[in-house]
Amino acid sequence: MKGYLTLRPGKRLSSFHLHKKSIWVTVAAAIATLAVAVISLGMGEMKVSPLDVLKVLIGMGDEQNTLLVQQFRMPRVVVGMLVGASLAGAGAIMQGVVRNPLAAPDILGVSGGASVAAVAFLLFFETVSIKWLPPVAFLGATLIMFLLYALAWKKGVTPLRLVLIGVGIKIAASAVVTMLIMFSPFLLQNKAILWLTGSIYGVSWADARMILPWTIGLLLLAALMARRVNIQQLGDDISMSVGSTVQRDRFFLLLICAALTGTAVSVGGEIGFVALLAPHIAKQLIGPSFGSALPLSAFIGALIVLIADLIARMAFTPIDVPVGVFTSAVGAPFFIYLLYRNRNR
């Protein structure tokens, strides 16, 4: 066991082994994420060199660069990292619980539930402050997860039923969103379509402060349940034979997944395929162990959103393309590839 580091944050809650290779890969991913964040903070109509950005971050920058970086660009970068980490964490949980490489919150309708709630809010409560949009989206994702679990229940919940019913819920949610947009006033249609595409344009420090505790807290809670996720990947019969409370654990993990999804969607809109891509990349790098894959997935998800947002800001200046356009452009072919690879399973 020389190649492993054992972590026991709570004897009754969780204990797991981390391969030292996974630690180094995760550290490398964290450094890459921070490097892209620094580059992104310096890019725009007024460019700031990476060295000057670092000076601002340590409190030694000049007044103009400090204002530009801290007040105008940093909220967007921080929110992008938190949104990417939340989506990737939600995807890692769902793939672990459902035991299906095609499972992700945006594919199984959880993100769709948040979208329905958000578009309905924009349509029927246009006079209410937009600050209420994030909790409404959060509530929509959670309610859809409850509905998904209730419809899939038949003397327990099996991964296959979750997938089949989740795909059906996604289609139904898309239909409801389309109908709501059709009956919306023109200005609200534009706002709703931009939100559905997935964009972190115009976010503020208030948005970052709102989702920061949720993202960190929920990811830590999921990490404490790593052993239970690993056991569930062996199948329900084996899990129950070793004393695991399969249905209770599955429900609680899916609730964490819904909360992470709602946290991300409430600020960033429906950014597609990050929850599918990041866990797959993490597992290819370090293996399927959930305790190792979860933190790496979070950093990879943050990195994907940062890169996509940087391209979205700079590729078509002065037009600010929604970040979801670029994540979908990469994620859709990858999803088709997964369907092809798993066609005989």
URVENUR-V948362 format. One record per residue. N is the residue number from 0. RES is the residue in one small letter. OMEGA is omega in whole degrees, -180 to 180 (none if undefined). NEAR is the number of other ideal C-beta (glycine too) atoms within 8 Angstrom. Layout:
n = <N/N>
res = <RES/RES>
omega = <OMEGA/OMEGA>
near = <NEAR/NEAR>
This chain:
n = <0/1/2/3/4/5/6/7/8/9/10/11/12/13/14/15/16/17/18/19/20/21/22/23/24/25/26/27/28/29/30/31/32/33/34/35/36/37/38/39/40/41/42/43/44/45/46/47/48/49/50/51/52/53/54/55/56/57/58/59/60/61/62/63/64/65/66/67/68/69/70/71/72/73/74/75/76/77/78/79/80/81/82/83/84/85/86/87/88/89/90/91/92/93/94/95/96/97/98/99/100/101/102/103/104/105/106/107/108/109/110/111/112/113/114/115/116/117/118/119/120/121/122/123/124/125/126/127/128/129/130/131/132/133/134/135/136/137/138/139/140/141/142/143/144/145/146/147/148/149/150/151/152/153/154/155/156/157/158/159/160/161/162/163/164/165/166/167/168/169/170/171/172/173/174/175/176/177/178/179/180/181/182/183/184/185/186/187/188/189/190/191/192/193/194/195/196/197/198/199/200/201/202/203/204/205/206/207/208/209/210/211/212/213/214/215/216/217/218/219/220/221/222/223/224/225/226/227/228/229/230/231/232/233/234/235/236/237/238/239/240/241/242/243/244/245/246/247/248/249/250/251/252/253/254/255/256/257/258/259/260/261/262/263/264/265/266/267/268/269/270/271/272/273/274/275/276/277/278/279/280/281/282/283/284/285/286/287/288/289/290/291/292/293/294/295/296/297/298/299/300/301/302/303/304/305/306/307/308/309/310/311/312/313/314/315/316/317/318/319/320/321/322/323/324/325/326/327/328/329/330/331/332/333/334/335/336/337/338/339/340/341/342/343/344>
res = <m/k/g/y/l/t/l/r/p/g/k/r/l/s/s/f/h/l/h/k/k/s/i/w/v/t/v/a/a/a/i/a/t/l/a/v/a/v/i/s/l/g/m/g/e/m/k/v/s/p/l/d/v/l/k/v/l/i/g/m/g/d/e/q/n/t/l/l/v/q/q/f/r/m/p/r/v/v/v/g/m/l/v/g/a/s/l/a/g/a/g/a/i/m/q/g/v/v/r/n/p/l/a/a/p/d/i/l/g/v/s/g/g/a/s/v/a/a/v/a/f/l/l/f/f/e/t/v/s/i/k/w/l/p/p/v/a/f/l/g/a/t/l/i/m/f/l/l/y/a/l/a/w/k/k/g/v/t/p/l/r/l/v/l/i/g/v/g/i/k/i/a/a/s/a/v/v/t/m/l/i/m/f/s/p/f/l/l/q/n/k/a/i/l/w/l/t/g/s/i/y/g/v/s/w/a/d/a/r/m/i/l/p/w/t/i/g/l/l/l/l/a/a/l/m/a/r/r/v/n/i/q/q/l/g/d/d/i/s/m/s/v/g/s/t/v/q/r/d/r/f/f/l/l/l/i/c/a/a/l/t/g/t/a/v/s/v/g/g/e/i/g/f/v/a/l/l/a/p/h/i/a/k/q/l/i/g/p/s/f/g/s/a/l/p/l/s/a/f/i/g/a/l/i/v/l/i/a/d/l/i/a/r/m/a/f/t/p/i/d/v/p/v/g/v/f/t/s/a/v/g/a/p/f/f/i/y/l/l/y/r/n/r/n/r>
omega = <-178/-178/-175/173/-177/178/177/-179/178/-173/-178/-178/-174/168/-178/179/175/175/-177/176/-179/178/-179/178/179/177/178/178/179/179/178/179/179/179/178/178/178/179/-179/179/-179/-175/179/178/174/-176/177/-179/178/179/178/176/178/177/178/-176/179/174/-178/-178/177/-171/-178/180/179/179/-177/-175/-172/-174/-174/-173/-174/177/-180/180/-180/179/178/178/-179/179/179/179/179/-180/-180/177/177/179/179/179/-176/178/178/-178/-176/-180/-180/-178/-179/-176/175/-177/-179/179/-177/169/-178/175/178/177/177/-180/178/-179/-177/-179/177/178/180/-177/-171/-178/-176/179/-180/-178/180/179/179/-179/180/179/177/177/177/180/179/179/-179/180/178/178/175/179/179/-179/-179/-179/-180/-175/172/-172/-175/-180/178/180/-178/179/178/-179/-177/-179/179/178/177/178/179/-180/179/180/178/179/180/179/179/179/180/180/-180/-178/-179/171/-173/-178/179/176/179/-180/-179/-179/178/-180/-179/180/-180/-177/175/177/174/178/-177/176/178/177/-180/180/-179/-174/-178/-179/178/-178/-177/-178/-178/177/177/178/177/179/178/180/-176/-179/-179/177/179/178/-179/180/178/-179/-176/-176/180/-180/-180/-179/178/174/-180/175/-168/-174/179/179/-179/180/-178/179/178/176/175/178/179/-180/177/179/179/177/-179/-175/-177/-179/-173/-175/-175/178/-170/166/176/180/177/-173/-171/179/179/179/180/-179/176/-177/-172/179/-170/-177/-174/-179/178/-174/-176/180/178/177/-179/179/179/177/177/-180/180/-178/179/-180/180/180/178/177/-179/-179/-169/-172/-175/179/9/179/179/-177/177/-177/-179/178/-177/177/178/179/177/-174/-178/176/178/178/177/178/179/176/-180/-177/-178/-174/-177/-178/none>
near = <5/3/6/9/8/9/9/7/7/8/5/3/7/12/9/12/10/13/13/9/8/13/10/8/11/13/8/8/12/9/8/10/13/8/8/12/11/12/10/13/13/13/9/8/5/5/7/11/7/8/6/12/15/9/10/15/9/6/5/5/11/6/5/6/13/10/9/12/16/9/7/8/11/10/13/11/13/10/15/16/13/16/15/18/14/18/18/19/17/18/19/16/16/15/13/13/13/11/9/8/7/11/14/13/16/14/12/16/15/18/13/16/17/18/17/14/14/17/15/9/13/13/12/5/8/7/3/7/4/5/6/10/11/12/8/12/16/14/10/15/19/13/10/17/14/8/10/16/12/7/8/11/8/6/3/8/11/8/10/6/10/15/13/8/11/14/11/9/16/13/8/10/14/9/8/9/14/8/8/13/11/6/6/12/5/6/6/11/10/8/9/16/9/11/14/11/11/15/12/12/8/3/10/7/6/7/12/13/7/9/17/10/6/12/14/8/8/14/15/8/9/16/11/10/14/14/10/11/14/13/11/16/10/7/7/9/6/9/12/9/6/7/5/10/6/11/8/7/12/11/10/9/16/14/10/14/15/15/13/19/18/16/15/16/17/15/15/14/15/14/15/12/15/16/16/16/16/18/14/11/10/14/10/5/7/13/8/6/14/13/13/13/15/15/10/15/16/14/14/14/19/15/13/14/19/16/9/12/14/12/9/14/11/7/7/5/7/4/5/8/10/12/16/13/11/11/17/11/7/11/13/10/7/12/12/8/8/12/9/7/6/9/6/3/3>
